[in-house]
Amino acid sequence: MHFTKMHGAGNDYVYVDCFQENPPADPQSLAVAVSDRHHGIGSDGLILILPSDKADAKMQMYNADGSESEMCGNGIRCVAKYMVDHGICHKPTLQIETGAGILALDVLRQNGKVHQVRVDMGPPQLAPCDIPTRLVGEQTDQVVDVPLNIEGSHLTATCVSMGNPHCVLFVDCVTDELVMQMGPRIENDPRFPARVNVEFVEVISRSEVRQRTWERGSGETMACGTGASAVCVAGVISGRTDRELTNHLRGGTLILEWSEETNHVFMTGPAAEVFSGEWPQQNIN
């Protein structure tokens, strides 16, 4: 099986071009195998680029633990880059089908190759039942700065869905202890029935933040595009930041805008191809 390793701001995935390859029979097990950073290729998961009867392509995403996810903001930018750079589609704006719906992506070229992609991430979902979460605050239609007490730690959470669930925690200082200890506990907290991605965020100014993410099914990742989009929305509804936001993640910087006119979140960031190779046939499930 031919594969290509790509990353968006350090959030790396193994991509399989299913326009050329047969889709794997057991993508969940394959995701676990290829994601292993010691015995596999090493990645945050597996992404299949599939033909679609609704769009230019379909993205199917699996986390490093084999669980399927609805959407990945960094991953979908790389899908757009692959489609254009490998000649599958030559449009300046691509339509990609995902588990969170069909998204539009504008590709930005440099020296003939795509280096940045602007994604229309769609409207955020703020109702607790749509995230989903059982956290309830004073605003029953939104979860904004709601107390989230975990094993003696007193945090406040703002929850947003960008096609997948996010719990945003604004803190004075993001530490390894917060991310590594609180991240998995919150991810698996029963108040999040579908599990949840967890963002730990320092506010630098009303137009700039710093973020670390504990990603559902993958652990800490270098970046999270849906998470950065959720942070943009959470900053606005909690009164901390403006609608245009620069977000510094461990693997790079993303530019976000939550449009007041359309209610859509737009994310712009890098996409890079690292290397390609062949995964042994006997290891394909």
Phi, psi and omega per residue, in radians:
M1 nan 2.168 3.092
H2 -1.390 2.411 3.128
F3 -2.361 2.831 3.032
T4 -2.320 2.264 3.080
K5 -1.590 2.245 -3.140
M6 -2.421 2.831 3.058
H7 -2.574 2.642 2.988
G8 -2.094 1.887 -3.093
A9 0.979 0.643 3.085
G10 1.538 -0.175 3.085
N11 -1.436 1.751 -2.910
D12 -1.821 2.496 3.132
Y13 -2.432 2.735 2.979
V14 -1.637 2.189 -3.079
Y15 -1.913 2.402 3.056
V16 -2.101 2.157 -3.137
D17 -1.436 1.686 -3.100
C18 -1.474 0.157 2.856
F19 -1.315 -0.446 -3.110
Q20 -1.958 -0.540 -3.082
E21 -1.875 2.643 2.998
N22 -1.243 2.376 3.097
P23 -1.030 2.445 3.134
P24 -1.109 2.518 -3.126
A25 -1.204 -0.554 -3.118
D26 -2.272 1.347 -3.084
P27 -1.135 -0.463 3.129
Q28 -1.105 -0.849 3.129
S29 -1.184 -0.648 3.113
L30 -1.111 -0.681 3.124
A31 -1.046 -0.753 3.127
V32 -1.104 -0.752 -3.082
A33 -1.177 -0.857 -3.072
V34 -1.252 -0.460 -3.076
S35 -1.331 -0.368 -3.105
D36 -1.005 2.121 -3.046
R37 -1.422 -0.063 3.095
H38 -1.973 -0.663 -3.076
H39 -1.956 -0.071 -3.129
G40 -2.127 -2.623 3.101
I41 -1.394 -0.681 -3.123
G42 1.696 1.943 -3.112
S43 -2.979 3.029 3.026
D44 -1.522 -0.028 3.119
G45 2.768 -2.942 -3.084
L46 -2.134 2.357 3.081
I47 -2.217 2.198 3.074
L48 -1.703 2.286 3.064
I49 -1.775 1.884 -2.960
L50 -2.019 2.662 2.965
P51 -1.087 2.654 -3.133
S52 -2.387 2.480 3.046
D53 -1.595 0.078 -3.128
K54 -2.043 -0.321 -3.000
A55 -2.622 -3.044 3.124
D56 -1.233 -0.471 3.092
A57 -2.889 2.933 3.060
K58 -2.116 2.356 3.069
M59 -1.809 2.174 3.056
Q60 -2.069 2.146 -2.944
M61 -2.089 2.404 3.085
Y62 -2.244 2.320 3.108
N63 -1.269 3.011 -3.109
A64 -1.104 -0.403 3.115
D65 -1.584 0.077 3.112
G66 1.615 -0.170 3.140
S67 -1.288 2.518 -3.136
E68 -1.510 2.447 3.116
S69 -2.069 2.669 -3.081
E70 -1.257 -0.622 -2.947
M71 -2.760 2.707 3.028
C72 -2.581 1.998 -3.087
G73 -1.153 -0.703 3.101
N74 -1.275 -0.652 -3.142
G75 -1.132 -0.698 -3.085
I76 -1.240 -0.510 3.045
R77 -1.099 -0.688 3.129
C78 -1.221 -0.574 3.053
V79 -1.051 -0.781 3.126
A80 -1.082 -0.763 3.119
K81 -1.065 -0.806 -3.123
Y82 -1.060 -0.785 -3.105
M83 -1.018 -0.757 -3.093
V84 -1.361 -0.868 -3.060
D85 -1.137 -0.491 -3.108
H86 -1.747 0.192 2.976
G87 1.338 0.253 3.112
I88 -1.315 -0.619 -3.128
C89 -2.548 2.414 -3.079
H90 -1.992 0.216 -3.095
K91 -1.291 2.584 3.042
P92 -1.279 -0.398 3.060
T93 -2.209 2.154 -3.116
L94 -1.838 2.620 3.007
Q95 -1.921 2.110 -3.101
I96 -2.095 2.212 3.100
E97 -1.428 2.317 3.113
T98 -2.364 3.062 3.055
G99 -1.185 -0.219 3.104
A100 -1.831 0.245 -3.132
G101 1.920 -3.067 3.129
I102 -1.619 2.195 -3.100
L103 -1.993 2.587 3.109
A104 -1.742 2.379 -3.105
L105 -2.283 2.207 3.058
D106 -1.689 2.200 -3.114
V107 -1.702 2.428 3.139
L108 -2.028 2.082 -3.036
R109 -1.704 2.675 3.014
Q110 -2.521 2.151 -3.082
N111 0.947 0.673 3.064
G112 1.451 -0.088 -3.129
K113 -2.052 2.629 3.080
V114 -1.285 2.245 3.112
H115 -2.152 -0.374 3.082
Q116 -2.389 2.608 3.115
V117 -2.395 2.352 3.061
R118 -1.819 2.158 -3.045
V119 -1.978 2.276 2.941
D120 -1.447 1.779 -3.056
M121 -1.380 -0.095 3.140
G122 1.464 -3.071 -3.121
P123 -1.410 2.518 3.040
P124 -1.287 2.665 3.027
Q125 -1.887 2.229 -3.010
L126 -2.036 -0.264 3.132
A127 -1.192 2.363 -3.102
P128 -0.915 -0.671 -3.101
C129 -1.216 -0.386 -3.125
D130 -1.535 -0.250 -3.051
I131 -1.307 -0.841 -0.193
P132 -1.643 2.650 3.051
T133 -2.622 2.643 3.070
R134 -1.719 0.051 3.046
L135 -1.173 2.355 3.138
V136 -2.337 2.277 3.099
G137 -2.012 -2.809 3.128
E138 -1.162 -0.604 3.050
Q139 -1.558 1.885 -3.071
T140 -1.274 -0.270 -3.129
D141 -1.630 -0.159 3.116
Q142 -2.527 2.724 3.055
V143 -1.934 1.694 -3.058
V144 -2.183 2.072 3.118
D145 0.886 0.819 3.122
V146 -1.547 2.346 3.116
P147 -0.994 2.327 3.100
L148 -2.307 1.698 -3.088
N149 -1.689 2.108 -3.110
I150 -2.192 1.922 3.047
E151 0.828 0.862 3.075
G152 1.545 -0.166 3.086
S153 -1.604 2.279 -3.072
H154 -1.841 1.839 -3.115
L155 -2.079 2.909 3.000
T156 -2.175 2.415 -3.008
A157 -2.088 2.460 2.954
T158 -2.122 2.202 -2.977
C159 -1.969 2.413 -3.085
V160 -2.510 2.487 2.928
S161 -1.899 2.281 2.997
M162 -1.989 0.755 -2.998
G163 1.619 -0.280 2.993
N164 -2.499 2.753 -2.959
P165 -1.433 2.447 3.122
H166 -2.368 2.424 3.029
C167 -2.046 1.960 -3.064
V168 -1.753 2.209 -3.131
L169 -2.082 1.965 3.061
F170 -1.507 2.161 -3.064
V171 -2.300 2.820 3.112
D172 -1.213 -0.668 -3.105
C173 -2.583 2.202 3.097
V174 -1.476 2.093 -3.113
T175 -2.035 2.830 3.048
D176 -1.024 -0.676 -3.122
E177 -1.064 -0.777 3.117
L178 -1.046 -0.898 -3.036
V179 -1.165 -0.880 -2.992
M180 -1.357 -0.534 -3.126
Q181 -1.660 -0.798 -3.102
M182 -1.409 -0.543 -3.115
G183 -0.930 -1.012 -3.108
P184 -1.152 -0.533 3.124
R185 -1.167 -0.767 3.138
I186 -1.212 -0.720 3.125
E187 -0.895 -0.721 -3.029
N188 -1.796 0.200 3.131
D189 -1.155 2.367 -3.095
P190 -1.087 -0.255 3.080
R191 -1.288 -0.085 3.043
F192 -2.125 1.556 -2.972
P193 -1.124 -0.372 3.090
A194 -1.824 0.333 -2.931
R195 1.079 3.122 -3.033
V196 -2.740 2.595 2.945
N197 -1.450 2.470 -3.034
V198 -2.109 2.167 3.112
E199 -1.913 2.215 3.045
F200 -1.857 2.138 -2.901
V201 -2.289 2.284 2.947
E202 -1.783 2.257 3.090
V203 -1.548 2.075 3.102
I204 -1.529 -0.773 3.066
S205 -2.748 -3.098 -3.136
R206 -1.206 -0.197 -3.136
S207 -2.107 0.191 -3.034
E208 -2.667 2.343 3.115
V209 -2.414 2.926 3.017
R210 -2.172 2.335 -2.997
Q211 -2.315 2.465 2.878
R212 -2.197 2.553 -3.016
T213 -2.217 2.323 2.885
W214 -1.748 1.927 -2.975
E215 -1.650 2.320 3.125
R216 -0.958 2.090 3.082
G217 1.509 -0.120 -3.091
S218 -2.283 -0.246 -3.054
G219 1.439 -2.778 3.138
E220 -1.227 2.319 3.074
T221 -2.052 2.803 -3.098
M222 -1.222 -0.379 3.115
A223 -2.835 2.813 3.076
C224 -2.598 1.944 -3.064
G225 -1.237 -0.761 3.071
T226 -1.144 -0.603 3.103
G227 -1.146 -0.739 3.101
A228 -1.114 -0.636 3.082
S229 -1.143 -0.748 3.103
A230 -1.090 -0.660 3.114
V231 -1.113 -0.702 3.100
C232 -1.016 -0.808 -3.140
V233 -1.177 -0.785 -3.110
A234 -1.089 -0.640 3.117
G235 -1.116 -0.656 -3.136
V236 -1.248 -0.871 -3.042
I237 -1.248 -0.334 3.073
S238 -1.671 -0.029 3.067
G239 1.412 0.251 -3.068
R240 -1.614 -0.568 -3.028
T241 -2.383 2.954 3.106
D242 -1.558 3.118 -3.065
R243 -1.335 -0.363 3.043
E244 -1.841 2.236 -2.940
L245 -2.488 2.362 2.959
T246 -1.732 2.174 -3.050
N247 -2.072 2.070 3.125
H248 -1.647 2.025 3.097
L249 -1.907 2.985 -3.066
R250 -1.085 -0.523 -3.085
G251 -1.752 -0.017 -3.118
G252 2.720 -2.983 -3.049
T253 -2.066 2.394 3.075
L254 -2.067 2.570 3.102
I255 -1.919 2.211 -3.081
L256 -2.108 2.617 2.995
E257 -2.554 2.209 3.024
W258 -1.771 1.814 -3.039
S259 -1.223 2.179 3.088
E260 -1.235 -0.503 -3.095
E261 -1.287 -0.784 -3.055
T262 -1.800 -0.266 -3.049
N263 1.208 0.190 3.107
H264 -1.638 2.615 3.034
V265 -1.724 2.316 3.107
F266 -1.998 2.334 -3.108
M267 -2.191 2.288 3.083
T268 -2.120 2.297 -3.140
G269 -2.908 3.069 -3.057
P270 -1.384 2.789 2.987
A271 -2.478 2.327 -3.047
A272 -2.423 2.475 3.017
E273 -1.691 2.300 -3.064
V274 -1.734 -1.002 3.101
F275 -2.878 2.897 3.067
S276 -2.161 2.828 3.137
G277 -2.972 -2.993 3.130
E278 -2.074 2.197 3.043
W279 -1.568 2.236 -3.036
P280 -0.976 2.401 -3.084
Q281 -0.998 -0.674 -3.099
Q282 -1.176 -0.275 -3.140
N283 -1.705 0.095 3.128
I284 -1.600 2.165 -3.129
N285 -1.730 nan nan
